[in-house]
Amino acid sequence: MSEGSQPEPLRPASVAVIGGGISGLTAAYELAKAGIACTIVDPKPALGGVIRTENAGGCLIEAGPDSFLAQKPWALELIKEVGLGDQVIGSNDHRRRTFVLRDGRLIQIPEGLQFMAPTRIAPVLKSPLLSVGAKLRMAAELLRRPSGARPDRSVAEFVTDHYGSEVNEYLAQPMLAGVYGAEPEALSVNAVLPRFVEIETRYGSLSRGLMAGMKQARSTNGPRSSLFLTLRGGMQTLTDALAARIAGKAKRVQGRAVGLERTNGRWTVQLEDASVDADAVILALPAYESAQLLAPIDSEITGPLRSIPYGSSITVGLVYERPAFTHPLTGFGFLVPRAEGRLLAACTWVGTKFDGRTTNDRPLLRAFLGGTKAQERMSHTPEKLVREVDAELKQLMQYSADPVEWRTAVWDRAMAQYPVGHAAIVAHIRGREAAIPGLTLIGNAFAGIGIPDCIRLARRAVRPLTGATAG
């Protein structure tokens, strides 16, 4: 060790991982790979968290996330590492059409839109989705010039500033609702859309910056792959593979952590009827659960952790039969803006998006409820949820067939949301975390809620414990 350098952290002999979702499983996998004794604690019978694949009438129905973004490499890297590379399939982007409900009609989103930003003006001008005023505002955005870095704002402020309130209401809001379960007024643009903020700083105009980026990508990257990737047998294939990889190398304890103690440099995880001792602890939990466990350890970390809000969601998978089901399903599905006053936030036409999920004679719809609509229905029976969702789908899509199979999944406070100032909140949490030896916090509360970002954060956080170098 050179003079003036900091001593490297001691490699722990044992680690307790609290939380068995994709973040906790990834952490336990890395620890087991490094030969570090690991105990993974989770109250559910099966590991995997919100990743769960079910079979209904020969159809694959995802209870949680159905795929991940191909442009984020970290999930695909792990998938290949655990031997599932040949199971990866891409979305059918040649059939990708997405619709938005407006005034009771399903209207196709114009081609060339990246999130709410047009990279082709002609399709936007021809589309009946937006008013003439909104179209002119979008075209005029091309003339914006850079104005330098700006303080964090809400996504709604950002979008309205560039394209107007109508684009915020009929594009940004429904697109974000299915990811965060939150409204754009409540989300930080720096945390949720950092790439768009970078483009704004450099180009002023989002549309002009995206066009420049697309031109460069075409000249350097070659053909584009699918937008979304998944596994042939469903996303649970990944969590099952990780669980199999740690079996025999990591101890599995089914139970709920109800307390944490740190004494003489070691940690004790209190369960309802047992305890687990370890040299280090990784909390792979929702921020509010981590706050509760850490309250006796450090009062200064609990407030920021509790300040990270969470949304609830419900997914309902419905299987129908042709010829009774008459809708053609020519696209990936549709989004429902809050301005339409409906129950649903979105619906995926699963068989169009991915091959192998269903058959041509068994259409599969996957409906999504978020925000207050989901929260108000947390206690509804599955049968009642199905009746409500099926009735609205019939009205919007104009079919009369009844579902022959169905599955529901209720996720209470499972979707982390990033409010304005989120980066400062996370910085404070990380500062307090660094002051508590042997503590590591991971999960979707900090820097990206999708599967790739959860994997990236978990692998990066475990490196100091295993002594691995950054990849």
C-alpha angles and dihedrals in degrees: 000000000000122000112276095015122125119251114255114251115262115255106246119235091214138017132193115212112199111200128040102213123113091287095051093042092051091050092048090048091053092048093048090048089054092049095247116145108248136184118195115203122198132146097219123093092235130038121236106081112215092355105099131146120199135186121226120174093336093312127117111232122186113215091193132012113357098197146345136241113272092212091067104072102194099087093047091049091055092043091055092045092057092049101259099112093113090054095062117112130179132225117266094252093172085068096041111131120146125196133206123208112236124167089347095306128109106232123185117245107245118259117258097038117137104195099311096334120099118222091177117046101191096066090048092052091050096046120104090208096090135039123252090254092054091049092051090049090053092049092048090054088076088073096059117119129208115276100181132254116328134198119268114284137180118271088243092057091047096049094042090050091055104033110007136254096290092061089048091052100043103032115017097039099051093041092054096041092071093050104040105014086229138107120253090243089066100046130087113237090207091057100036103035106023093150091057091049090053090050091049091052093049103036108015090218116075092201094051092047093049091049090052091049092050091051091052092046092053091053097047111024104045122209117008121240126221117300093229131034130196140159123270092236095041134271092288086072087076097049091044089052092050091048090051091049093055095042108116091012100063127040116238119213118184106209145094120266107231101171147012130212131182117200129166092348095308132103130229120197110204116212127186092265106006144024139229124212123204143156092237137016132212117200110207094172140113108285093248091055092048089050091055093050094045097047093097091044103049124357092193094066098048098068096055091044091052091048092067104095125219132207130210128228142186127204123199121190116199126189120200135178131235139257088032090055105068107178112111097219094213098172146022095285140266145285126223117212116217088239088072091064096224134144096238127072097190145343129209122209092216102192091056095048097048134018120232098032096102142344130263092254093051112059113200121206122189112198126195130206121187144171120011092347089061095040091054090055101047091112097043117118116248089247092056092047091052092049092051095045095043091050093053093045090052090053096047099040099034103232131127105203119119121228116261094197134015145174131195132198125191118200112188114200092341102131115080115218126204112219125198106288092029093139091059091049092052092046090055091048092049091049092054091043091056090054092057109074114225097016124122126175121200136158140091096302096085120041117356130353099213126098095256093053093047089053093046093051094045095050092045093048093051095051096083089053095050097038091238120151122239114276 
